[in-house]
Amino acid sequence: MKRTSRGSKSPKTKDLAAEDKRKINLSRFPSDLTKVDIISSFKDTINIGPFFVHIIDTLGVAKTVGRGRTNLTFIEPFIVQADTTPPRATFDPALSPHRAPAMSMHYEPKAYGFTGVSSFRVIFAIECFGQCSFQLSGFAGGGTLANAGTKVLNGQVTVSLSFNNVPANAQVHCALTQTGGAKWDFFTVEIRQPPLLIAKP
């Protein structure tokens, strides 16, 4: 066996995760829902306030755990990069023949100070490198869901699930599961309060 002398250079190896130098601005990702769709997804309510954004929490590769049992589960990613801007996890169904790639989140409302029923949206920010199909699903723990079902997406987009009248002590969860198509990147999932609403009389 040939010995390597001290001080000799190690052979150059290929970078397994080459840097992505694209500028990605998550705030510019188009939504799967219009403002009217978002308001109407919260059934039996009337919008009485401005369309503001109040973020309860944001999770992603750099922050996978929130308060209480709030956390992310990554199912079949093939690359997870925390030093990119923004951090991301990449999924490819061609490399996951035994289980569908997915992102799942658990959320515990009472851990964020909610004491009664609350309504909120969960918003996944992703980028599809070609047409992708997904199943958006969830469990509202005694509340109801809106905008669940099959989603066909392409490019940079956000896809959201509305939770209505969820008890504070509920353990809710949701998932974005790929059912076909190209590879895709996951960036963040946000939990947002809806516009100011009141119950219909």
Secondary structure, DSSP 8 states (H G I E B T S, - for coil): -----TT--------SS--------GGGS-BSS-HHHHHHTSTTEEE-S----EEEEEEESS--B-STT-EEEEESEEEEESSSSS-EEEE-GGG-SSS--EEEEEE-GGGGT--S-EEEEEEEEEEEEEEEEEEEEEE-TTSEEES-EEEEEEEEEEEEEEEEEE-TT--EEEEEEEEEES-EEEEEEEEEE-SSEEE--
